[in-house]
C-alpha cells in the first residue's frame, strides 16, 4: 500500500463553523452563514464580543490545502486511463472513483489501481467483492 508524502502537519486555523448572526434567537433561521448587510449591524461593523465573519485570513496553509486526513489530495477517476495520470504522483494524489461509474468499470478500475500501486479512496464503494 502506498504511503502519503506529507511534509508537515495539517493545521486548520478554525474548526468551528461560522454561524449566522442571531440564529439562536429565532428557530426559523438556519445556522448556516449569511453575511450581515444591515446598516447598524454590530457583526458587520466588527464590534468586540460579536461573532467573527469569514475572511481570507482563515484560509489553510498553501502546502497542506486540500489534503484529506489520509494524507492525499483527491483526484477524480472516471475510467482506467485516468489512473495512468496518477502513476508518477501516487504519493501525493489518491483516486476517487466518480459516482456515475458503473459496477463493471469500477471493478476494472480497482484491479488496475492495485496493479499500478495507486491508492483509491472509495475503492470498495458500490461493490460486493473484487478478486484482485
MARTORVEX-14280 format. One record per atom (N, C-alpha, C): residue in three letters; atom name; x, z, y. Coordinates in steps of 0.05 Angstrom, whole numbers, plus 32768, in hexadecimal, padded with zeros to 4 digits. Layout:
BEGIN
REC res atom    X    Z    Y
REC ALA   CA    X    Z    Y
...
//
This chain:
BEGIN
REC res atom    X    Z    Y
REC UNK    N 8011 8000 7FE8
REC UNK   CA 8000 8000 8000
REC UNK    C 8012 8000 8019
REC UNK    N 8009 7FF2 802D
REC UNK   CA 8018 7FEF 8046
REC UNK    C 8016 8007 8057
REC UNK    N 802C 8011 8062
REC UNK   CA 802B 8028 8074
REC UNK    C 802C 801D 8091
REC UNK    N 801D 802A 80A3
REC UNK   CA 801C 8020 80BE
REC UNK    C 8036 8027 80CD
REC UNK    N 803C 8017 80E1
REC UNK   CA 8052 801D 80F3
REC UNK    C 8046 8027 810D
REC UNK    N 8047 8041 8111
REC UNK   CA 803C 804D 8129
REC UNK    C 8054 805A 8138
REC UNK    N 805B 8050 814F
REC UNK   CA 8073 805B 815D
REC UNK    C 806F 8077 8168
REC UNK    N 8056 807F 816E
REC UNK   CA 8052 8099 817A
REC UNK    C 8036 80A3 8173
REC UNK    N 8031 80BC 8178
REC UNK   CA 8017 80C8 8173
REC UNK    C 8001 80BC 8185
REC UNK    N 7FE9 80B8 817A
REC UNK   CA 7FD3 80AE 818A
REC UNK    C 7FC7 80C6 8199
REC UNK    N 7FC7 80C5 81B3
REC UNK   CA 7FBC 80DA 81C4
REC UNK    C 7FA6 80CE 81D5
REC UNK    N 7F8F 80DA 81D3
REC UNK   CA 7F78 80D2 81E4
REC UNK    C 7F78 80E3 81FD
REC UNK    N 7F76 80D8 8215
REC UNK   CA 7F76 80E8 822D
REC UNK    C 7F5D 80F8 822F
REC UNK    N 7F46 80EE 8225
REC UNK   CA 7F2D 80FC 8225
REC UNK    C 7F1D 80F5 820C
REC UNK    N 7F15 8109 81FD
REC UNK   CA 7F05 8104 81E5
REC UNK    C 7EE8 810B 81EA
REC UNK    N 7EE2 811A 81FF
REC UNK   CA 7EC6 8121 8206
REC UNK    C 7EB9 8108 8212
REC UNK    N 7E9F 8104 820C
REC UNK   CA 7E90 80EE 8217
REC UNK    C 7E8A 80F3 8234
REC UNK    N 7E89 80DE 8244
REC UNK   CA 7E7F 80E0 825F
REC UNK    C 7E60 80DF 825E
REC UNK    N 7E53 80F3 8269
REC UNK   CA 7E36 80F5 8268
REC UNK    C 7E2A 80EF 8283
REC UNK    N 7E11 80E7 8282
REC UNK   CA 7E02 80E1 829A
REC UNK    C 7DFD 80FA 82AA
REC UNK    N 7DFE 80F7 82C5
REC UNK   CA 7DF9 810D 82D7
REC UNK    C 7DDC 8118 82D3
REC UNK    N 7DD9 8132 82D0
REC UNK   CA 7DBF 8140 82CD
REC UNK    C 7DAF 8138 82B5
REC UNK    N 7DBC 812D 82A0
REC UNK   CA 7DAD 8125 8288
REC UNK    C 7DA3 813D 8279
REC UNK    N 7DB0 8154 827C
REC UNK   CA 7DA7 816C 826E
REC UNK    C 7D8E 8178 827A
REC UNK    N 7D87 8171 8293
REC UNK   CA 7D6F 817C 829F
REC UNK    C 7D55 816C 8298
REC UNK    N 7D59 8152 8292
REC UNK   CA 7D42 8141 828D
REC UNK    C 7D44 8135 8271
REC UNK    N 7D32 813D 825E
REC UNK   CA 7D34 8133 8243
REC UNK    C 7D30 8115 8240
REC UNK    N 7D23 8109 8254
REC UNK   CA 7D1E 80EC 8252
REC UNK    C 7D37 80DC 8259
REC UNK    N 7D4B 80E8 8264
REC UNK   CA 7D64 80DA 826B
REC UNK    C 7D77 80DC 8253
REC UNK    N 7D82 80C5 824B
REC UNK   CA 7D96 80C6 8235
REC UNK    C 7DB0 80D0 8241
REC UNK    N 7DC1 80DA 822F
REC UNK   CA 7DDB 80E5 8239
REC UNK    C 7DF0 80D0 823D
REC UNK    N 7DEA 80B7 8236
REC UNK   CA 7DFF 80A2 8239
REC UNK    C 7E05 809D 8257
REC UNK    N 7E1D 8097 825C
REC UNK   CA 7E27 8095 8278
REC UNK    C 7E19 8080 8288
REC UNK    N 7E11 8088 82A0
REC UNK   CA 7E07 8076 82B5
REC UNK    C 7E15 807D 82CF
REC UNK    N 7E1E 8069 82DD
REC UNK   CA 7E2C 806F 82F6
REC UNK    C 7E19 8079 830B
REC UNK    N 7E1F 8090 8318
REC UNK   CA 7E0E 809A 832D
REC UNK    C 7E10 8089 8346
REC UNK    N 7DF9 8080 8350
REC UNK   CA 7DF9 806E 8367
REC UNK    C 7DEC 807A 8380
REC UNK    N 7DE4 8093 837E
REC UNK   CA 7DD7 80A0 8395
REC UNK    C 7DEA 80A4 83AC
REC UNK    N 7DDE 80A2 83C4
REC UNK   CA 7DEE 80A5 83DD
REC UNK    C 7DFB 80C1 83DF
REC UNK    N 7DEC 80D5 83D6
REC UNK   CA 7DF5 80F1 83D8
REC UNK    C 7DFE 80FC 83BE
REC UNK    N 7E01 80EC 83A9
REC UNK   CA 7E08 80F6 838F
REC UNK    C 7E23 8105 838E
REC UNK    N 7E23 811E 8386
REC UNK   CA 7E3C 812D 8385
REC UNK    C 7E50 8122 8370
REC UNK    N 7E45 8116 835B
REC UNK   CA 7E57 810B 8346
REC UNK    C 7E64 80F2 8351
REC UNK    N 7E55 80E1 835F
REC UNK   CA 7E61 80C9 836A
REC UNK    C 7E75 80CF 837F
REC UNK    N 7E70 80E5 838E
REC UNK   CA 7E82 80ED 83A4
REC UNK    C 7E9A 80FE 8399
REC UNK    N 7E9A 8103 8380
REC UNK   CA 7EAF 8111 8372
REC UNK    C 7EB4 812D 837D
REC UNK    N 7E9F 813D 837F
REC UNK   CA 7EA1 8159 8388
REC UNK    C 7EAD 8169 8371
REC UNK    N 7EBB 817F 8379
REC UNK   CA 7EC7 8191 8365
REC UNK    C 7EB0 819E 8355
REC UNK    N 7EB5 81A1 833B
REC UNK   CA 7EA2 81AE 8329
REC UNK    C 7E8C 819B 831E
REC UNK    N 7E8C 8182 8326
REC UNK   CA 7E79 816F 831C
REC UNK    C 7E84 8160 8304
REC UNK    N 7E73 8150 82F7
REC UNK   CA 7E7C 8141 82E0
REC UNK    C 7E91 812C 82E8
REC UNK    N 7EA3 8127 82D6
REC UNK   CA 7EB7 8112 82DB
REC UNK    C 7EAB 80F7 82D6
REC UNK    N 7EB4 80E3 82E5
REC UNK   CA 7EAB 80C8 82E2
REC UNK    C 7EC1 80B8 82D3
REC UNK    N 7EBA 80A6 82C1
REC UNK   CA 7ECE 8096 82B4
REC UNK    C 7EDD 8084 82C7
REC UNK    N 7EF7 8083 82C4
REC UNK   CA 7F07 8070 82D4
REC UNK    C 7F20 8068 82C4
REC UNK    N 7F30 8057 82CF
REC UNK   CA 7F46 804C 82C0
REC UNK    C 7F5C 8060 82B9
REC UNK    N 7F5C 8077 82C6
REC UNK   CA 7F6F 808C 82C0
REC UNK    C 7F6C 8098 82A4
REC UNK    N 7F54 8094 8298
REC UNK   CA 7F4F 809F 827D
REC UNK    C 7F57 808C 8267
REC UNK    N 7F63 8075 826E
REC UNK   CA 7F6A 8061 825A
REC UNK    C 7F7F 806B 8247
REC UNK    N 7F80 805F 822F
REC UNK   CA 7F93 8067 821A
REC UNK    C 7FAF 805B 8221
REC UNK    N 7FC3 8067 8214
REC UNK   CA 7FDE 805D 8216
REC UNK    C 7FDF 8040 820C
REC UNK    N 7FED 802F 821B
REC UNK   CA 7FEE 8013 8214
REC UNK    C 7FF9 800E 81F8
REC UNK    N 800C 801F 81F0
REC UNK   CA 8019 801B 81D6
REC UNK    C 8007 8024 81BE
REC UNK    N 7FF4 8036 81C3
REC UNK   CA 7FE3 803F 81AD
REC UNK    C 7FC6 8037 81B1
REC UNK    N 7FC1 8026 81C4
REC UNK   CA 7FA5 801D 81C9
REC UNK    C 7F9B 800C 81B2
REC UNK    N 7F83 800F 81AA
REC UNK   CA 7F75 8001 8195
REC UNK    C 7F7E 8009 8179
REC UNK    N 7F90 801C 8176
REC UNK   CA 7F99 8024 815B
REC UNK    C 7F85 8037 814F
REC UNK    N 7F7D 8031 8136
REC UNK   CA 7F69 8042 8128
REC UNK    C 7F77 805B 811D
REC UNK    N 7F68 806E 8114
REC UNK   CA 7F74 8086 8108
REC UNK    C 7F86 8080 80F0
REC UNK    N 7F81 8069 80E2
REC UNK   CA 7F92 8062 80CC
REC UNK    C 7FAE 8058 80D5
REC UNK    N 7FB1 8052 80EF
REC UNK   CA 7FCB 804A 80F9
REC UNK    C 7FCD 802C 80FD
REC UNK    N 7FB8 801D 80F8
REC UNK   CA 7FB9 8000 80FB
REC UNK    C 7FA6 7FF7 8111
REC UNK    N 7FAB 7FDF 811B
REC UNK   CA 7F97 7FD2 812D
REC UNK    C 7F86 7FBF 811B
REC UNK    N 7F6D 7FBC 8122
REC UNK   CA 7F5A 7FAC 8113
REC UNK    C 7F5D 7F8F 8119
REC UNK    N 7F5B 7F7E 8104
REC UNK   CA 7F5C 7F61 8107
REC UNK    C 7F45 7F56 80F6
REC UNK    N 7F32 7F47 8102
REC UNK   CA 7F1B 7F3C 80F3
REC UNK    C 7F23 7F27 80DF
REC UNK    N 7F19 7F29 80C7
REC UNK   CA 7F20 7F15 80B2
REC UNK    C 7F05 7F09 80A9
REC UNK    N 7F04 7EEE 80AA
REC UNK   CA 7EEC 7EDF 80A2
REC UNK    C 7EF0 7ED0 8088
REC UNK    N 7F0A 7EC9 8082
REC UNK   CA 7F10 7EBA 806A
REC UNK    C 7F2C 7EC0 8061
REC UNK    N 7F34 7EB4 804A
REC UNK   CA 7F4E 7EBA 803E
REC UNK    C 7F64 7EB1 8050
REC UNK    N 7F60 7E9B 805F
REC UNK   CA 7F76 7E90 8070
REC UNK    C 7F7D 7EA4 8087
REC UNK    N 7F69 7EB4 808F
REC UNK   CA 7F6F 7EC7 80A5
REC UNK    C 7F83 7EDC 809C
REC UNK    N 7F85 7EE1 8082
REC UNK   CA 7F98 7EF5 8078
REC UNK    C 7FB5 7EED 807D
REC UNK    N 7FBA 7ED3 807D
REC UNK   CA 7FD6 7EC9 8081
REC UNK    C 7FE0 7ED0 809D
REC UNK    N 7FCE 7ED3 80B0
REC UNK   CA 7FD7 7EDB 80CB
REC UNK    C 7FE1 7EF7 80CC
REC UNK    N 7FD8 7F08 80B8
REC UNK   CA 7FE0 7F24 80B7
REC UNK    C 7FFA 7F28 80A7
REC UNK    N 8004 7F14 809B
REC UNK   CA 801B 7F17 8089
REC UNK    C 8033 7F24 8097
REC UNK    N 803B 7F1A 80AF
REC UNK   CA 8052 7F24 80BC
REC UNK    C 804D 7F3D 80CC
REC UNK    N 8033 7F43 80D1
REC UNK   CA 802C 7F5A 80E1
REC UNK    C 801C 7F6F 80D0
REC UNK    N 8022 7F71 80B6
REC UNK   CA 8012 7F81 80A5
REC UNK    C 8016 7F9F 80A9
REC UNK    N 802A 7FA7 80B9
REC UNK   CA 802E 7FC4 80BF
REC UNK    C 8021 7FCB 80D9
REC UNK    N 8018 7FB7 80E8
REC UNK   CA 800B 7FBC 8102
REC UNK    C 7FED 7FB7 8102
REC UNK    N 7FE4 7FA3 80F3
REC UNK   CA 7FC8 7F9B 80F2
REC UNK    C 7FBD 7F9F 80D6
REC UNK    N 7FA4 7FA6 80D4
REC UNK   CA 7F95 7FA8 80BB
REC UNK    C 7F7C 7F96 80BE
REC UNK    N 7F76 7F88 80A8
REC UNK   CA 7F5F 7F76 80A9
REC UNK    C 7F45 7F85 80A7
REC UNK    N 7F31 7F7B 80B4
REC UNK   CA 7F16 7F85 80B2
REC UNK    C 7F04 7F6D 80AB
REC UNK    N 7EF9 7F6E 8093
REC UNK   CA 7EE8 7F58 808A
REC UNK    C 7ECE 7F58 809A
REC UNK    N 7EC7 7F41 80A5
REC UNK   CA 7EB0 7F3E 80B6
REC UNK    C 7E96 7F44 80A6
REC UNK    N 7E82 7F4D 80B4
REC UNK   CA 7E68 7F54 80A8
REC UNK    C 7E5B 7F3C 809B
REC UNK    N 7E60 7F24 80A6
REC UNK   CA 7E52 7F0C 809C
REC UNK    C 7E5E 7F00 8083
REC UNK    N 7E74 7F0A 807A
REC UNK   CA 7E81 7EFF 8062
REC UNK    C 7E72 7F08 8049
REC UNK    N 7E6C 7EF4 8037
REC UNK   CA 7E5E 7EFA 801F
REC UNK    C 7E6F 7F06 8009
REC UNK    N 7E62 7F0D 7FF3
REC UNK   CA 7E70 7F1C 7FDD
REC UNK    C 7E86 7F0B 7FD0
REC UNK    N 7E81 7EF1 7FCC
REC UNK   CA 7E95 7EE1 7FBE
REC UNK    C 7EAE 7EDE 7FCF
REC UNK    N 7EAB 7ED8 7FE8
REC UNK   CA 7EC2 7ED5 7FFA
REC UNK    C 7ECF 7EF0 7FFE
REC UNK    N 7EC0 7F05 7FFF
REC UNK   CA 7ECB 7F20 8002
REC UNK    C 7EDD 7F27 7FEB
REC UNK    N 7ED5 7F20 7FD3
REC UNK   CA 7EE6 7F26 7FBB
REC UNK    C 7F00 7F16 7FBD
REC UNK    N 7EFE 7EFD 7FC6
REC UNK   CA 7F17 7EED 7FC8
REC UNK    C 7F29 7EF8 7FDE
REC UNK    N 7F1E 7F02 7FF4
REC UNK   CA 7F2E 7F0D 8009
REC UNK    C 7F3C 7F27 8000
REC UNK    N 7F2D 7F38 7FF1
REC UNK   CA 7F39 7F51 7FE7
REC UNK    C 7F50 7F4B 7FD4
REC UNK    N 7F4C 7F38 7FC2
REC UNK   CA 7F61 7F31 7FAE
REC UNK    C 7F7A 7F27 7FBD
REC UNK    N 7F76 7F14 7FD0
REC UNK   CA 7F8C 7F08 7FDE
REC UNK    C 7F9B 7F1D 7FEF
REC UNK    N 7F8C 7F30 7FFB
REC UNK   CA 7F99 7F45 800B
REC UNK    C 7FAA 7F57 7FFA
REC UNK    N 7FA1 7F5C 7FE1
REC UNK   CA 7FB1 7F6C 7FCF
REC UNK    C 7FCB 7F5D 7FC7
REC UNK    N 7FC9 7F43 7FC3
REC UNK   CA 7FE1 7F33 7FBD
REC UNK    C 7FF5 7F33 7FD4
REC UNK    N 7FEA 7F2F 7FEC
REC UNK   CA 7FFB 7F2C 8004
REC UNK    C 8004 7F47 800F
REC UNK    N 7FFA 7F5D 8004
REC UNK   CA 8001 7F78 800E
REC UNK    C 7FF7 7F7B 802B
REC UNK    N 7FDE 7F74 8030
REC UNK   CA 7FD2 7F77 804A
REC UNK    C 7FBC 7F8C 8047
REC UNK    N 7FBB 7F9E 805A
REC UNK   CA 7FA8 7FB4 8059
REC UNK    C 7F8D 7FAA 8063
REC UNK    N 7F77 7FB2 8055
REC UNK   CA 7F5C 7FAC 805D
REC UNK    C 7F4E 7FC7 8063
REC UNK    N 7F42 7FC9 807A
REC UNK   CA 7F34 7FE1 8081
REC UNK    C 7F1B 7FE5 8070
REC UNK    N 7F0B 7FD0 806E
REC UNK   CA 7EF1 7FD2 805F
REC UNK    C 7EF2 7FC0 8046
REC UNK    N 7F07 7FC2 8037
REC UNK   CA 7F0A 7FB1 801F
REC UNK    C 7EF6 7FB5 8009
REC UNK    N 7EEA 7FCD 8008
REC UNK   CA 7ED7 7FD2 7FF2
REC UNK    C 7EBA 7FD1 7FFC
REC UNK    N 7EB5 7FC9 8014
REC UNK   CA 7E9A 7FC8 801F
REC UNK    C 7E8B 7FB1 8012
REC UNK    N 7E72 7FB5 800C
REC UNK   CA 7E5F 7FA1 8000
REC UNK    C 7E68 7F97 7FE5
REC UNK    N 7E7B 7FA5 7FD8
REC UNK   CA 7E84 7F9C 7FBD
REC UNK    C 7E80 7FB3 7FAA
REC UNK    N 7E77 7FAD 7F92
REC UNK   CA 7E74 7FC2 7F7E
REC UNK    C 7E8F 7FC8 7F71
REC UNK    N 7E9D 7FB2 7F69
REC UNK   CA 7EB7 7FB5 7F5C
REC UNK    C 7EC7 7F9B 7F5E
REC UNK    N 7EE1 7F9E 7F63
REC UNK   CA 7EF2 7F86 7F64
REC UNK    C 7F09 7F8B 7F51
REC UNK    N 7F0D 7F77 7F3F
REC UNK   CA 7F24 7F78 7F2D
REC UNK    C 7F3C 7F6A 7F3B
REC UNK    N 7F50 7F7A 7F42
REC UNK   CA 7F67 7F6E 7F51
REC UNK    C 7F7C 7F65 7F3D
//
